[in-house]
Amino acid sequence: MRLPDRPVRDTKIRSATSHTRCTCSSPTVSTAVGKGRGGRVDTAGGSSAAAATQTWRTVRPATIGALPLTVARDAGCKVAYLPGLSMRRIADLYPGEAKTDAKDAPVIADAARTMPHTLRSLELTDEITPELTLLVGFDQDLAAEATHTSNRIHGLLTQFHPSLERALGPRLDHSAVTWLLERYGSPASLRKAGRRRLVQVIQPKAPRMAARLIDEVFDALDEQTVVVPGTSTLDVVIPSLARSLAAVHEQRRALETQIGQLLETHPLSAVLTSIPGVAVRTAATLLATVGDATSVPTAAHLASYADPAPTTKSSGTSIHGEHAPRGNRQQLFVLVQAASLVLRGLAALIDLPTASGDHTTCAATYQRPLDLNLAQRR
């Protein structure tokens, strides 16, 4: 049965660089939020009871949509989120193909009236999760920056001295290697410094690895006798990149401490960190993507939200190939990482003998979970 039509008030909120659109099912609501300034939500006659009956929906709850939603919450309005994929599929049922605000707002409002199951509640359950979300996002930005910088160092070393890249490349995350490259960026400067001097430089950062690492560096230097044109410029580029990489690593270590302290105050912290393979960053990312899991009734719903498997597009006997999953990639990444850590731990336990020295019993105990996991991955 179709619900009776209700007038929709459409409010457009613009900033200097972007815009979003929120819709409300009441014709009397208006807002003074716009261009980055806070305002208030006014209802008919200023009645708080009228505000309680209004529901605001948006397709952009973050970035510019955060301010109007906060104003709506303060006025006592309910707020909900319509996922973008659901919104586009519903919009295909309406005439026209234009993706404009004028078309999207009635679609969002009509979807909320006739298909409320498509909405995701945006009611705040605690004050810690939004803070964790911001810190996790910043940590992911720093991780991407570290990957970009380390890849640049890998590329330069591979271009001018591949043997040196094989010696130092796998250890770029170690503070001793970045410390070394900050001071000696080219093969010539490394050779000129000498073994003893280099060992003294990295000894405080890597007491047990210093001598072995320098021996590997000089073995790599001896493997190449030809100097590639432009190698001398590495003394300018490599130290700068190494300093940037070391600074990003230091920021991530400090940020992990802050995330851990904030995570300890969350009521679900002990439960999440007790799961095998889940540490501080993984637990914080799960809270940022899933929240308190009230919107995820079962484990199957959680896996569906991550969407780990590619989709095969087929029509009859024609197969059009497999398409990449379109789920939450952050959640999928942390779940895969946690499962990989558990697999490594189980694989190590298989190689350990039991008290009686029997490897077979220990292997039989842990082989079934491994087989199940590998079957699911296939």
URWOFEN-V202164 format. One record per residue. N is the residue number from 1. RES is the residue in one small letter. D_LAST is the distance of its C-alpha to the last C-alpha in Angstrom with 1 decimal. Layout:
BEGIN
n=N res=RES d_last=D_LAST
n=N res=RES d_last=D_LAST
END
This chain:
BEGIN
n=1 res=m d_last=43.5
n=2 res=r d_last=43.9
n=3 res=l d_last=45.3
n=4 res=p d_last=48.6
n=5 res=d d_last=48.4
n=6 res=r d_last=49.2
n=7 res=p d_last=50.5
n=8 res=v d_last=48.1
n=9 res=r d_last=49.4
n=10 res=d d_last=47.4
n=11 res=t d_last=47.8
n=12 res=k d_last=46.8
n=13 res=i d_last=46.4
n=14 res=r d_last=46.8
n=15 res=s d_last=46.7
n=16 res=a d_last=47.7
n=17 res=t d_last=44.4
n=18 res=s d_last=42.3
n=19 res=h d_last=42.7
n=20 res=t d_last=41.0
n=21 res=r d_last=42.0
n=22 res=c d_last=42.4
n=23 res=t d_last=43.6
n=24 res=c d_last=45.6
n=25 res=s d_last=46.6
n=26 res=s d_last=50.2
n=27 res=p d_last=52.7
n=28 res=t d_last=54.8
n=29 res=v d_last=52.5
n=30 res=s d_last=52.9
n=31 res=t d_last=51.8
n=32 res=a d_last=53.4
n=33 res=v d_last=50.2
n=34 res=g d_last=49.9
n=35 res=k d_last=49.8
n=36 res=g d_last=48.6
n=37 res=r d_last=51.4
n=38 res=g d_last=51.0
n=39 res=g d_last=52.9
n=40 res=r d_last=53.0
n=41 res=v d_last=52.1
n=42 res=d d_last=55.2
n=43 res=t d_last=55.4
n=44 res=a d_last=58.3
n=45 res=g d_last=61.2
n=46 res=g d_last=59.1
n=47 res=s d_last=58.0
n=48 res=s d_last=55.1
n=49 res=a d_last=54.5
n=50 res=a d_last=53.8
n=51 res=a d_last=51.3
n=52 res=a d_last=49.5
n=53 res=t d_last=49.0
n=54 res=q d_last=47.4
n=55 res=t d_last=43.7
n=56 res=w d_last=42.5
n=57 res=r d_last=39.3
n=58 res=t d_last=37.7
n=59 res=v d_last=34.7
n=60 res=r d_last=35.3
n=61 res=p d_last=35.7
n=62 res=a d_last=35.5
n=63 res=t d_last=37.8
n=64 res=i d_last=40.8
n=65 res=g d_last=39.8
n=66 res=a d_last=40.2
n=67 res=l d_last=44.0
n=68 res=p d_last=44.8
n=69 res=l d_last=42.3
n=70 res=t d_last=44.1
n=71 res=v d_last=47.4
n=72 res=a d_last=46.3
n=73 res=r d_last=45.2
n=74 res=d d_last=48.6
n=75 res=a d_last=50.3
n=76 res=g d_last=48.6
n=77 res=c d_last=46.3
n=78 res=k d_last=42.8
n=79 res=v d_last=40.1
n=80 res=a d_last=36.7
n=81 res=y d_last=34.0
n=82 res=l d_last=32.6
n=83 res=p d_last=29.2
n=84 res=g d_last=29.5
n=85 res=l d_last=26.8
n=86 res=s d_last=28.5
n=87 res=m d_last=31.8
n=88 res=r d_last=31.1
n=89 res=r d_last=29.8
n=90 res=i d_last=32.9
n=91 res=a d_last=35.1
n=92 res=d d_last=34.1
n=93 res=l d_last=35.9
n=94 res=y d_last=39.2
n=95 res=p d_last=41.4
n=96 res=g d_last=41.2
n=97 res=e d_last=38.6
n=98 res=a d_last=40.2
n=99 res=k d_last=38.4
n=100 res=t d_last=41.5
n=101 res=d d_last=42.5
n=102 res=a d_last=45.0
n=103 res=k d_last=42.3
n=104 res=d d_last=39.6
n=105 res=a d_last=41.9
n=106 res=p d_last=42.8
n=107 res=v d_last=39.2
n=108 res=i d_last=38.2
n=109 res=a d_last=41.3
n=110 res=d d_last=40.7
n=111 res=a d_last=37.1
n=112 res=a d_last=38.2
n=113 res=r d_last=40.9
n=114 res=t d_last=39.0
n=115 res=m d_last=35.4
n=116 res=p d_last=35.7
n=117 res=h d_last=32.2
n=118 res=t d_last=30.9
n=119 res=l d_last=32.8
n=120 res=r d_last=31.7
n=121 res=s d_last=34.5
n=122 res=l d_last=35.8
n=123 res=e d_last=38.1
n=124 res=l d_last=38.3
n=125 res=t d_last=37.5
n=126 res=d d_last=38.5
n=127 res=e d_last=39.8
n=128 res=i d_last=37.4
n=129 res=t d_last=34.2
n=130 res=p d_last=35.8
n=131 res=e d_last=37.0
n=132 res=l d_last=33.6
n=133 res=t d_last=32.1
n=134 res=l d_last=34.6
n=135 res=l d_last=34.2
n=136 res=v d_last=30.4
n=137 res=g d_last=30.8
n=138 res=f d_last=33.3
n=139 res=d d_last=31.2
n=140 res=q d_last=28.3
n=141 res=d d_last=31.0
n=142 res=l d_last=32.2
n=143 res=a d_last=28.8
n=144 res=a d_last=28.5
n=145 res=e d_last=32.0
n=146 res=a d_last=31.4
n=147 res=t d_last=28.4
n=148 res=h d_last=30.7
n=149 res=t d_last=33.5
n=150 res=s d_last=31.6
n=151 res=n d_last=30.1
n=152 res=r d_last=33.7
n=153 res=i d_last=34.9
n=154 res=h d_last=32.2
n=155 res=g d_last=33.2
n=156 res=l d_last=36.9
n=157 res=l d_last=36.6
n=158 res=t d_last=34.5
n=159 res=q d_last=37.1
n=160 res=f d_last=40.1
n=161 res=h d_last=39.1
n=162 res=p d_last=35.7
n=163 res=s d_last=36.6
n=164 res=l d_last=37.6
n=165 res=e d_last=34.3
n=166 res=r d_last=32.4
n=167 res=a d_last=34.7
n=168 res=l d_last=34.7
n=169 res=g d_last=31.6
n=170 res=p d_last=29.1
n=171 res=r d_last=31.7
n=172 res=l d_last=32.6
n=173 res=d d_last=31.6
n=174 res=h d_last=34.3
n=175 res=s d_last=37.7
n=176 res=a d_last=39.5
n=177 res=v d_last=38.0
n=178 res=t d_last=38.7
n=179 res=w d_last=42.2
n=180 res=l d_last=42.8
n=181 res=l d_last=41.7
n=182 res=e d_last=43.9
n=183 res=r d_last=46.9
n=184 res=y d_last=46.1
n=185 res=g d_last=44.0
n=186 res=s d_last=44.9
n=187 res=p d_last=44.9
n=188 res=a d_last=48.7
n=189 res=s d_last=49.1
n=190 res=l d_last=46.9
n=191 res=r d_last=48.9
n=192 res=k d_last=52.2
n=193 res=a d_last=51.4
n=194 res=g d_last=51.0
n=195 res=r d_last=49.0
n=196 res=r d_last=51.2
n=197 res=r d_last=51.3
n=198 res=l d_last=47.6
n=199 res=v d_last=47.0
n=200 res=q d_last=49.5
n=201 res=v d_last=47.8
n=202 res=i d_last=44.4
n=203 res=q d_last=45.6
n=204 res=p d_last=45.8
n=205 res=k d_last=42.2
n=206 res=a d_last=40.7
n=207 res=p d_last=43.2
n=208 res=r d_last=41.1
n=209 res=m d_last=39.3
n=210 res=a d_last=42.2
n=211 res=a d_last=43.8
n=212 res=r d_last=40.5
n=213 res=l d_last=39.2
n=214 res=i d_last=42.6
n=215 res=d d_last=42.6
n=216 res=e d_last=39.3
n=217 res=v d_last=40.6
n=218 res=f d_last=43.8
n=219 res=d d_last=42.0
n=220 res=a d_last=39.9
n=221 res=l d_last=43.2
n=222 res=d d_last=44.8
n=223 res=e d_last=42.0
n=224 res=q d_last=43.1
n=225 res=t d_last=46.7
n=226 res=v d_last=46.6
n=227 res=v d_last=46.9
n=228 res=v d_last=45.0
n=229 res=p d_last=47.3
n=230 res=g d_last=46.8
n=231 res=t d_last=45.7
n=232 res=s d_last=48.6
n=233 res=t d_last=47.2
n=234 res=l d_last=44.4
n=235 res=d d_last=47.0
n=236 res=v d_last=47.1
n=237 res=v d_last=43.5
n=238 res=i d_last=41.5
n=239 res=p d_last=43.6
n=240 res=s d_last=43.3
n=241 res=l d_last=39.5
n=242 res=a d_last=39.4
n=243 res=r d_last=41.7
n=244 res=s d_last=39.5
n=245 res=l d_last=36.4
n=246 res=a d_last=38.2
n=247 res=a d_last=39.6
n=248 res=v d_last=36.2
n=249 res=h d_last=34.9
n=250 res=e d_last=38.0
n=251 res=q d_last=37.6
n=252 res=r d_last=34.0
n=253 res=r d_last=35.3
n=254 res=a d_last=38.2
n=255 res=l d_last=36.0
n=256 res=e d_last=33.6
n=257 res=t d_last=36.7
n=258 res=q d_last=37.8
n=259 res=i d_last=34.4
n=260 res=g d_last=34.5
n=261 res=q d_last=38.1
n=262 res=l d_last=37.4
n=263 res=l d_last=34.2
n=264 res=e d_last=36.4
n=265 res=t d_last=38.6
n=266 res=h d_last=35.8
n=267 res=p d_last=35.8
n=268 res=l d_last=32.0
n=269 res=s d_last=31.9
n=270 res=a d_last=32.2
n=271 res=v d_last=29.4
n=272 res=l d_last=26.9
n=273 res=t d_last=27.8
n=274 res=s d_last=27.5
n=275 res=i d_last=23.7
n=276 res=p d_last=22.1
n=277 res=g d_last=20.9
n=278 res=v d_last=23.1
n=279 res=a d_last=26.2
n=280 res=v d_last=28.8
n=281 res=r d_last=27.1
n=282 res=t d_last=23.9
n=283 res=a d_last=26.2
n=284 res=a d_last=28.4
n=285 res=t d_last=25.7
n=286 res=l d_last=24.3
n=287 res=l d_last=28.0
n=288 res=a d_last=28.5
n=289 res=t d_last=25.6
n=290 res=v d_last=25.6
n=291 res=g d_last=29.1
n=292 res=d d_last=30.1
n=293 res=a d_last=27.3
n=294 res=t d_last=30.0
n=295 res=s d_last=28.3
n=296 res=v d_last=24.9
n=297 res=p d_last=25.7
n=298 res=t d_last=22.4
n=299 res=a d_last=19.2
n=300 res=a d_last=17.4
n=301 res=h d_last=19.9
n=302 res=l d_last=19.1
n=303 res=a d_last=15.4
n=304 res=s d_last=16.5
n=305 res=y d_last=19.0
n=306 res=a d_last=16.5
n=307 res=d d_last=14.3
n=308 res=p d_last=11.1
n=309 res=a d_last=9.3
n=310 res=p d_last=11.1
n=311 res=t d_last=13.4
n=312 res=t d_last=14.1
n=313 res=k d_last=17.9
n=314 res=s d_last=19.4
n=315 res=s d_last=22.9
n=316 res=g d_last=23.8
n=317 res=t d_last=22.6
n=318 res=s d_last=22.3
n=319 res=i d_last=19.0
n=320 res=h d_last=19.8
n=321 res=g d_last=16.6
n=322 res=e d_last=14.0
n=323 res=h d_last=15.8
n=324 res=a d_last=15.1
n=325 res=p d_last=14.9
n=326 res=r d_last=18.5
n=327 res=g d_last=18.3
n=328 res=n d_last=20.1
n=329 res=r d_last=19.0
n=330 res=q d_last=21.1
n=331 res=q d_last=19.6
n=332 res=l d_last=16.0
n=333 res=f d_last=17.1
n=334 res=v d_last=18.9
n=335 res=l d_last=16.3
n=336 res=v d_last=13.7
n=337 res=q d_last=16.7
n=338 res=a d_last=17.7
n=339 res=a d_last=14.4
n=340 res=s d_last=14.5
n=341 res=l d_last=18.1
n=342 res=v d_last=17.5
n=343 res=l d_last=15.0
n=344 res=r d_last=17.7
n=345 res=g d_last=20.3
n=346 res=l d_last=18.7
n=347 res=a d_last=18.2
n=348 res=a d_last=21.9
n=349 res=l d_last=23.0
n=350 res=i d_last=21.6
n=351 res=d d_last=24.0
n=352 res=l d_last=26.9
n=353 res=p d_last=29.3
n=354 res=t d_last=30.6
n=355 res=a d_last=34.3
n=356 res=s d_last=35.2
n=357 res=g d_last=33.4
n=358 res=d d_last=30.7
n=359 res=h d_last=27.3
n=360 res=t d_last=25.8
n=361 res=t d_last=26.4
n=362 res=c d_last=24.9
n=363 res=a d_last=21.7
n=364 res=a d_last=21.5
n=365 res=t d_last=21.9
n=366 res=y d_last=18.9
n=367 res=q d_last=16.5
n=368 res=r d_last=15.4
n=369 res=p d_last=14.3
n=370 res=l d_last=12.3
n=371 res=d d_last=10.6
n=372 res=l d_last=10.0
n=373 res=n d_last=8.7
n=374 res=l d_last=6.2
n=375 res=a d_last=5.2
n=376 res=q d_last=5.4
n=377 res=r d_last=3.8
n=378 res=r d_last=0.0
END
